[in-house]
Amino acid sequence: MSEVPEETGDERVDAVLAGLGDLAGRPVGEHVAVFDEAFSGLEAALGAVDGQVNGQMDGQVDGRTGDR
């Protein structure tokens, strides 16, 4: 496996990558669960960024749809 970057500049992504760094010490049977957790963490980080870009932070109303 290639080296994991030390820092990406996003704390959420860095935490996910740190978890992937532990794969080498885990039994192969546990790898799927680690990857699933990493995927969920990255998906959540992307969702948070998407919400920021669309102006939906901290309960703001989306002017296009009226959603919070």
Backbone atoms as SQL, in Angstrom:
CREATE TABLE atoms (id INTEGER PRIMARY KEY, chain TEXT, resi INTEGER, resn TEXT, atom TEXT, x REAL, y REAL, z REAL);
INSERT INTO atoms VALUES
  (1, 'A', 1, 'MET', 'N', 0.840, -1.170, 0.000),
  (2, 'A', 1, 'MET', 'CA', 0.000, 0.000, 0.000),
  (3, 'A', 1, 'MET', 'C', 0.883, 1.231, 0.000),
  (4, 'A', 2, 'SER', 'N', 0.478, 2.257, -0.746),
  (5, 'A', 2, 'SER', 'CA', 1.293, 3.465, -0.816),
  (6, 'A', 2, 'SER', 'C', 1.186, 4.263, 0.470),
  (7, 'A', 3, 'GLU', 'N', 2.106, 5.174, 0.643),
  (8, 'A', 3, 'GLU', 'CA', 2.140, 6.004, 1.839),
  (9, 'A', 3, 'GLU', 'C', 0.917, 6.916, 1.890),
  (10, 'A', 4, 'VAL', 'N', 0.381, 7.086, 3.089),
  (11, 'A', 4, 'VAL', 'CA', -0.739, 7.989, 3.313),
  (12, 'A', 4, 'VAL', 'C', -0.159, 9.363, 3.621),
  (13, 'A', 5, 'PRO', 'N', -0.683, 10.428, 2.994),
  (14, 'A', 5, 'PRO', 'CA', -0.149, 11.764, 3.289),
  (15, 'A', 5, 'PRO', 'C', -0.315, 12.086, 4.773),
  (16, 'A', 6, 'GLU', 'N', 0.638, 12.840, 5.320),
  (17, 'A', 6, 'GLU', 'CA', 0.569, 13.180, 6.733),
  (18, 'A', 6, 'GLU', 'C', -0.600, 14.103, 7.030),
  (19, 'A', 7, 'GLU', 'N', -0.826, 15.108, 6.206),
  (20, 'A', 7, 'GLU', 'CA', -1.925, 16.049, 6.427),
  (21, 'A', 7, 'GLU', 'C', -2.495, 16.495, 5.096),
  (22, 'A', 8, 'THR', 'N', -3.814, 16.662, 5.078),
  (23, 'A', 8, 'THR', 'CA', -4.478, 17.149, 3.869),
  (24, 'A', 8, 'THR', 'C', -4.930, 18.584, 4.015),
  (25, 'A', 9, 'GLY', 'N', -4.967, 19.062, 5.272),
  (26, 'A', 9, 'GLY', 'CA', -5.487, 20.399, 5.523),
  (27, 'A', 9, 'GLY', 'C', -6.928, 20.373, 6.014),
  (28, 'A', 10, 'ASP', 'N', -7.558, 19.223, 6.013),
  (29, 'A', 10, 'ASP', 'CA', -8.917, 19.074, 6.532),
  (30, 'A', 10, 'ASP', 'C', -8.869, 18.048, 7.659),
  (31, 'A', 11, 'GLU', 'N', -9.231, 18.471, 8.862),
  (32, 'A', 11, 'GLU', 'CA', -9.124, 17.590, 10.031),
  (33, 'A', 11, 'GLU', 'C', -9.942, 16.314, 9.874),
  (34, 'A', 12, 'ARG', 'N', -11.131, 16.419, 9.245),
  (35, 'A', 12, 'ARG', 'CA', -11.981, 15.237, 9.083),
  (36, 'A', 12, 'ARG', 'C', -11.316, 14.223, 8.175),
  (37, 'A', 13, 'VAL', 'N', -10.755, 14.684, 7.079),
  (38, 'A', 13, 'VAL', 'CA', -10.085, 13.791, 6.130),
  (39, 'A', 13, 'VAL', 'C', -8.823, 13.216, 6.760),
  (40, 'A', 14, 'ASP', 'N', -8.090, 14.042, 7.479),
  (41, 'A', 14, 'ASP', 'CA', -6.872, 13.561, 8.141),
  (42, 'A', 14, 'ASP', 'C', -7.184, 12.443, 9.133),
  (43, 'A', 15, 'ALA', 'N', -8.296, 12.568, 9.861),
  (44, 'A', 15, 'ALA', 'CA', -8.683, 11.530, 10.818),
  (45, 'A', 15, 'ALA', 'C', -9.005, 10.221, 10.103),
  (46, 'A', 16, 'VAL', 'N', -9.689, 10.315, 8.967),
  (47, 'A', 16, 'VAL', 'CA', -10.007, 9.105, 8.187),
  (48, 'A', 16, 'VAL', 'C', -8.731, 8.447, 7.692),
  (49, 'A', 17, 'LEU', 'N', -7.824, 9.252, 7.149),
  (50, 'A', 17, 'LEU', 'CA', -6.576, 8.695, 6.628),
  (51, 'A', 17, 'LEU', 'C', -5.726, 8.073, 7.728),
  (52, 'A', 18, 'ALA', 'N', -5.773, 8.642, 8.917),
  (53, 'A', 18, 'ALA', 'CA', -5.030, 8.060, 10.035),
  (54, 'A', 18, 'ALA', 'C', -5.553, 6.658, 10.340),
  (55, 'A', 19, 'GLY', 'N', -6.854, 6.483, 10.258),
  (56, 'A', 19, 'GLY', 'CA', -7.440, 5.168, 10.470),
  (57, 'A', 19, 'GLY', 'C', -6.987, 4.161, 9.432),
  (58, 'A', 20, 'LEU', 'N', -6.828, 4.605, 8.200),
  (59, 'A', 20, 'LEU', 'CA', -6.353, 3.711, 7.138),
  (60, 'A', 20, 'LEU', 'C', -4.899, 3.312, 7.364),
  (61, 'A', 21, 'GLY', 'N', -4.153, 4.167, 8.020),
  (62, 'A', 21, 'GLY', 'CA', -2.758, 3.865, 8.303),
  (63, 'A', 21, 'GLY', 'C', -2.594, 2.676, 9.232),
  (64, 'A', 22, 'ASP', 'N', -3.659, 2.317, 9.955),
  (65, 'A', 22, 'ASP', 'CA', -3.611, 1.184, 10.881),
  (66, 'A', 22, 'ASP', 'C', -3.901, -0.148, 10.213),
  (67, 'A', 23, 'LEU', 'N', -4.216, -0.148, 8.935),
  (68, 'A', 23, 'LEU', 'CA', -4.593, -1.386, 8.248),
  (69, 'A', 23, 'LEU', 'C', -3.521, -2.463, 8.319),
  (70, 'A', 24, 'ALA', 'N', -2.277, -2.081, 8.201),
  (71, 'A', 24, 'ALA', 'CA', -1.191, -3.061, 8.148),
  (72, 'A', 24, 'ALA', 'C', -1.148, -3.925, 9.406),
  (73, 'A', 25, 'GLY', 'N', -1.556, -3.379, 10.528),
  (74, 'A', 25, 'GLY', 'CA', -1.506, -4.127, 11.764),
  (75, 'A', 25, 'GLY', 'C', -2.773, -4.904, 12.074),
  (76, 'A', 26, 'ARG', 'N', -3.748, -4.851, 11.190),
  (77, 'A', 26, 'ARG', 'CA', -5.020, -5.539, 11.435),
  (78, 'A', 26, 'ARG', 'C', -5.121, -6.786, 10.571),
  (79, 'A', 27, 'PRO', 'N', -5.868, -7.769, 11.043),
  (80, 'A', 27, 'PRO', 'CA', -6.113, -8.951, 10.216),
  (81, 'A', 27, 'PRO', 'C', -6.894, -8.564, 8.957),
  (82, 'A', 28, 'VAL', 'N', -6.636, -9.245, 7.869),
  (83, 'A', 28, 'VAL', 'CA', -7.293, -8.940, 6.601),
  (84, 'A', 28, 'VAL', 'C', -8.812, -8.971, 6.737),
  (85, 'A', 29, 'GLY', 'N', -9.322, -9.840, 7.559),
  (86, 'A', 29, 'GLY', 'CA', -10.764, -9.937, 7.752),
  (87, 'A', 29, 'GLY', 'C', -11.397, -8.678, 8.305),
  (88, 'A', 30, 'GLU', 'N', -10.607, -7.798, 8.916),
  (89, 'A', 30, 'GLU', 'CA', -11.118, -6.541, 9.458),
  (90, 'A', 30, 'GLU', 'C', -11.012, -5.381, 8.462),
  (91, 'A', 31, 'HIS', 'N', -10.342, -5.594, 7.353),
  (92, 'A', 31, 'HIS', 'CA', -10.096, -4.495, 6.414),
  (93, 'A', 31, 'HIS', 'C', -11.376, -3.920, 5.817),
  (94, 'A', 32, 'VAL', 'N', -12.337, -4.755, 5.492),
  (95, 'A', 32, 'VAL', 'CA', -13.578, -4.260, 4.881),
  (96, 'A', 32, 'VAL', 'C', -14.272, -3.278, 5.819),
  (97, 'A', 33, 'ALA', 'N', -14.331, -3.600, 7.102),
  (98, 'A', 33, 'ALA', 'CA', -14.973, -2.706, 8.065),
  (99, 'A', 33, 'ALA', 'C', -14.229, -1.379, 8.159),
  (100, 'A', 34, 'VAL', 'N', -12.907, -1.426, 8.097),
  (101, 'A', 34, 'VAL', 'CA', -12.112, -0.193, 8.146),
  (102, 'A', 34, 'VAL', 'C', -12.378, 0.653, 6.904),
  (103, 'A', 35, 'PHE', 'N', -12.422, 0.003, 5.732),
  (104, 'A', 35, 'PHE', 'CA', -12.704, 0.749, 4.505),
  (105, 'A', 35, 'PHE', 'C', -14.117, 1.320, 4.511),
  (106, 'A', 36, 'ASP', 'N', -15.085, 0.570, 5.027),
  (107, 'A', 36, 'ASP', 'CA', -16.452, 1.081, 5.122),
  (108, 'A', 36, 'ASP', 'C', -16.515, 2.315, 6.015),
  (109, 'A', 37, 'GLU', 'N', -15.815, 2.251, 7.129),
  (110, 'A', 37, 'GLU', 'CA', -15.776, 3.391, 8.044),
  (111, 'A', 37, 'GLU', 'C', -15.107, 4.596, 7.384),
  (112, 'A', 38, 'ALA', 'N', -14.014, 4.343, 6.659),
  (113, 'A', 38, 'ALA', 'CA', -13.315, 5.422, 5.962),
  (114, 'A', 38, 'ALA', 'C', -14.216, 6.049, 4.903),
  (115, 'A', 39, 'PHE', 'N', -14.918, 5.218, 4.149),
  (116, 'A', 39, 'PHE', 'CA', -15.813, 5.722, 3.118),
  (117, 'A', 39, 'PHE', 'C', -16.887, 6.607, 3.742),
  (118, 'A', 40, 'SER', 'N', -17.469, 6.151, 4.836),
  (119, 'A', 40, 'SER', 'CA', -18.506, 6.936, 5.513),
  (120, 'A', 40, 'SER', 'C', -17.951, 8.263, 6.009),
  (121, 'A', 41, 'GLY', 'N', -16.745, 8.236, 6.557),
  (122, 'A', 41, 'GLY', 'CA', -16.118, 9.466, 7.045),
  (123, 'A', 41, 'GLY', 'C', -15.830, 10.453, 5.931),
  (124, 'A', 42, 'LEU', 'N', -15.328, 9.949, 4.812),
  (125, 'A', 42, 'LEU', 'CA', -15.051, 10.831, 3.677),
  (126, 'A', 42, 'LEU', 'C', -16.337, 11.375, 3.065),
  (127, 'A', 43, 'GLU', 'N', -17.355, 10.526, 3.004),
  (128, 'A', 43, 'GLU', 'CA', -18.652, 10.956, 2.484),
  (129, 'A', 43, 'GLU', 'C', -19.237, 12.069, 3.364),
  (130, 'A', 44, 'ALA', 'N', -19.105, 11.936, 4.676),
  (131, 'A', 44, 'ALA', 'CA', -19.597, 12.963, 5.593),
  (132, 'A', 44, 'ALA', 'C', -18.821, 14.269, 5.417),
  (133, 'A', 45, 'ALA', 'N', -17.506, 14.165, 5.246),
  (134, 'A', 45, 'ALA', 'CA', -16.691, 15.368, 5.037),
  (135, 'A', 45, 'ALA', 'C', -17.086, 16.068, 3.745),
  (136, 'A', 46, 'LEU', 'N', -17.304, 15.294, 2.686),
  (137, 'A', 46, 'LEU', 'CA', -17.728, 15.892, 1.421),
  (138, 'A', 46, 'LEU', 'C', -19.111, 16.522, 1.540),
  (139, 'A', 47, 'GLY', 'N', -19.996, 15.869, 2.265),
  (140, 'A', 47, 'GLY', 'CA', -21.327, 16.419, 2.472),
  (141, 'A', 47, 'GLY', 'C', -21.277, 17.740, 3.224),
  (142, 'A', 48, 'ALA', 'N', -20.384, 17.840, 4.200),
  (143, 'A', 48, 'ALA', 'CA', -20.237, 19.080, 4.952),
  (144, 'A', 48, 'ALA', 'C', -19.715, 20.196, 4.058),
  (145, 'A', 49, 'VAL', 'N', -18.757, 19.867, 3.207),
  (146, 'A', 49, 'VAL', 'CA', -18.216, 20.866, 2.277),
  (147, 'A', 49, 'VAL', 'C', -19.295, 21.291, 1.293),
  (148, 'A', 50, 'ASP', 'N', -20.071, 20.333, 0.802),
  (149, 'A', 50, 'ASP', 'CA', -21.150, 20.645, -0.133),
  (150, 'A', 50, 'ASP', 'C', -22.152, 21.592, 0.520),
  (151, 'A', 51, 'GLY', 'N', -22.479, 21.353, 1.781),
  (152, 'A', 51, 'GLY', 'CA', -23.395, 22.228, 2.497),
  (153, 'A', 51, 'GLY', 'C', -22.837, 23.625, 2.651),
  (154, 'A', 52, 'GLN', 'N', -21.535, 23.742, 2.872),
  (155, 'A', 52, 'GLN', 'CA', -20.896, 25.053, 2.999),
  (156, 'A', 52, 'GLN', 'C', -20.932, 25.798, 1.672),
  (157, 'A', 53, 'VAL', 'N', -20.657, 25.081, 0.595),
  (158, 'A', 53, 'VAL', 'CA', -20.624, 25.698, -0.729),
  (159, 'A', 53, 'VAL', 'C', -22.008, 26.188, -1.121),
  (160, 'A', 54, 'ASN', 'N', -23.032, 25.437, -0.746),
  (161, 'A', 54, 'ASN', 'CA', -24.398, 25.808, -1.098),
  (162, 'A', 54, 'ASN', 'C', -25.024, 26.770, -0.096),
  (163, 'A', 55, 'GLY', 'N', -24.253, 27.246, 0.896),
  (164, 'A', 55, 'GLY', 'CA', -24.752, 28.219, 1.855),
  (165, 'A', 55, 'GLY', 'C', -25.739, 27.642, 2.846),
  (166, 'A', 56, 'GLN', 'N', -25.610, 26.372, 3.161),
  (167, 'A', 56, 'GLN', 'CA', -26.563, 25.730, 4.050),
  (168, 'A', 56, 'GLN', 'C', -25.956, 25.462, 5.423),
  (169, 'A', 57, 'MET', 'N', -25.030, 26.288, 5.836),
  (170, 'A', 57, 'MET', 'CA', -24.399, 26.086, 7.134),
  (171, 'A', 57, 'MET', 'C', -25.273, 26.641, 8.245),
  (172, 'A', 58, 'ASP', 'N', -25.212, 26.018, 9.403),
  (173, 'A', 58, 'ASP', 'CA', -25.825, 26.513, 10.629),
  (174, 'A', 58, 'ASP', 'C', -27.274, 26.920, 10.455),
  (175, 'A', 59, 'GLY', 'N', -28.062, 26.095, 9.799),
  (176, 'A', 59, 'GLY', 'CA', -29.491, 26.334, 9.721),
  (177, 'A', 59, 'GLY', 'C', -29.925, 27.365, 8.702),
  (178, 'A', 60, 'GLN', 'N', -29.014, 27.819, 7.867),
  (179, 'A', 60, 'GLN', 'CA', -29.410, 28.777, 6.838),
  (180, 'A', 60, 'GLN', 'C', -30.352, 28.114, 5.861),
  (181, 'A', 61, 'VAL', 'N', -31.264, 28.904, 5.339),
  (182, 'A', 61, 'VAL', 'CA', -32.245, 28.383, 4.378),
  (183, 'A', 61, 'VAL', 'C', -31.663, 28.469, 2.976),
  (184, 'A', 62, 'ASP', 'N', -31.817, 27.375, 2.222),
  (185, 'A', 62, 'ASP', 'CA', -31.407, 27.344, 0.824),
  (186, 'A', 62, 'ASP', 'C', -32.421, 28.159, 0.022),
  (187, 'A', 63, 'GLY', 'N', -31.967, 29.254, -0.557),
  (188, 'A', 63, 'GLY', 'CA', -32.869, 30.136, -1.304),
  (189, 'A', 63, 'GLY', 'C', -33.492, 29.488, -2.518),
  (190, 'A', 64, 'ARG', 'N', -32.879, 28.441, -3.031),
  (191, 'A', 64, 'ARG', 'CA', -33.415, 27.775, -4.214),
  (192, 'A', 64, 'ARG', 'C', -34.571, 26.845, -3.874),
  (193, 'A', 65, 'THR', 'N', -34.492, 26.188, -2.711),
  (194, 'A', 65, 'THR', 'CA', -35.494, 25.181, -2.396),
  (195, 'A', 65, 'THR', 'C', -36.278, 25.486, -1.132),
  (196, 'A', 66, 'GLY', 'N', -35.779, 26.383, -0.314),
  (197, 'A', 66, 'GLY', 'CA', -36.417, 26.668, 0.966),
  (198, 'A', 66, 'GLY', 'C', -36.046, 25.689, 2.055),
  (199, 'A', 67, 'ASP', 'N', -35.163, 24.728, 1.749),
  (200, 'A', 67, 'ASP', 'CA', -34.741, 23.725, 2.724),
  (201, 'A', 67, 'ASP', 'C', -33.698, 24.303, 3.657),
  (202, 'A', 68, 'ARG', 'N', -33.626, 23.746, 4.843),
  (203, 'A', 68, 'ARG', 'CA', -32.575, 24.129, 5.794),
  (204, 'A', 68, 'ARG', 'C', -31.374, 23.260, 5.581);
